[in-house]
Amino acid sequence: MYTSNRMVDKNVKFISEREIIETICSHFETNIEAMSSQSRKRAVCYPRQMLIYFLVKYTQLSFAAIGDMLGGRDHTTIIRASETIRDLADVYENVAVEVKEITQKMYE
């Protein structure tokens, strides 16, 4: 069952969606057009999921707004993508390290 982590955390600095998009695109050497596409290739899906995770965590955009930004995806797709990265980071150290690296890049 989905539990929202959308409550305001006083320790989280909100970052503009533009900064997040630029950081993710740079990190994965891709562009927003590719991530907004309907492609299901891992080289596109994983960066897209990572982008969604950061947009959910560090902005106050609604799930629907994030979905619209990324090619008209449904809000449930946004929820699932965010959960996927969170769950992967809990299980796989390399994903957790990558999340940490991207977070540091955004705060630089």
N, C-alpha and C positions, 0 to 999 in steps of 0.2 A: 504494500500500500504506500502511496506517495505521501510524504510528509514535507511540507514546504519549508525551505530554509530562507524564505523571503522576508523574514522579520528583520528589522533594522538592527544590525550588529554595530555597536559603537566603536568596535575595533577595526571595522572594514571601511576603507576609504573608497568612495565612489569614484569611478574612472569613466571618462567619456567613452561612448561606444566607438568613436573614431580612433581613439588611442588603443582600444582593445583590438579593433579590426586590424589596424596597422601593425601592432605587435604580433598578432597571430599570423598574419600574412607573411610578415618578415621571417618569423621563426620557422614556418613550414614552407617557405619559398613558394607561395601561391598567391592568388588574388581573390578578391571578394566575388568576382564573376564566377569563378570555378566553384566556390563554396555555396553560391546561390543557385547553382545548376541542379539538375535532377540526378546527377551522377551518383552511383552507389559504389564507385571504386574506393578502395580503402585509402588511397592517396588523397582522396577528396573528403570522404566521410569522417575520418579521424580528425583532421583539422577543423572540419565543420562542427563536430561534436565538442571539440575543445573550445572553439569560438563561442558556441552556445553556453557552455559551462561558465565561461568568464563573463559573458553578457548577463546571465542570470545572477551570478554572484556579485558583480561589481557595478551593475547599473540598476536603475529602478524601472526599466522597461518591462512592460507586461509580456507574458509568454506569446500572446497574439502579435504584439508589435515586433518581437524578435522573429517570429515565424514569417511575418510579412517582409521583413528586411532580408530574409534568406530564401527568397523564391516562393513565398506564399505557403509555407509549411504550417500545418495545424499546430495548435498550442500543445496538444498531447505529444507531438513529435519533439517539441522543445523540452518538455518536461523529461521525456525518456532520454534524450541525448545528454541532458545535464546530469541525470542520475547515473547514466552509463559511465561518464568520466569520473564522477565521484566514487562509484563502486570500483572501477578499475584502479583508481589511485589508492583505495583501501587495500587492494589485493596485490597489485604489482608495484614494486618499488620504482621501476623505471618510469612509470606513469606519474607517480607521486613526485619524483625528481623533476620530471618535465613540467608539471604544474608549478612547482616551486620556482624553476628557472624562468618560466614565462611571467609569473607573478613579479619576480625581481626585475625583469626587463620593463614591466609596466610602471614600476615605482621609481625607475631611474630618471 
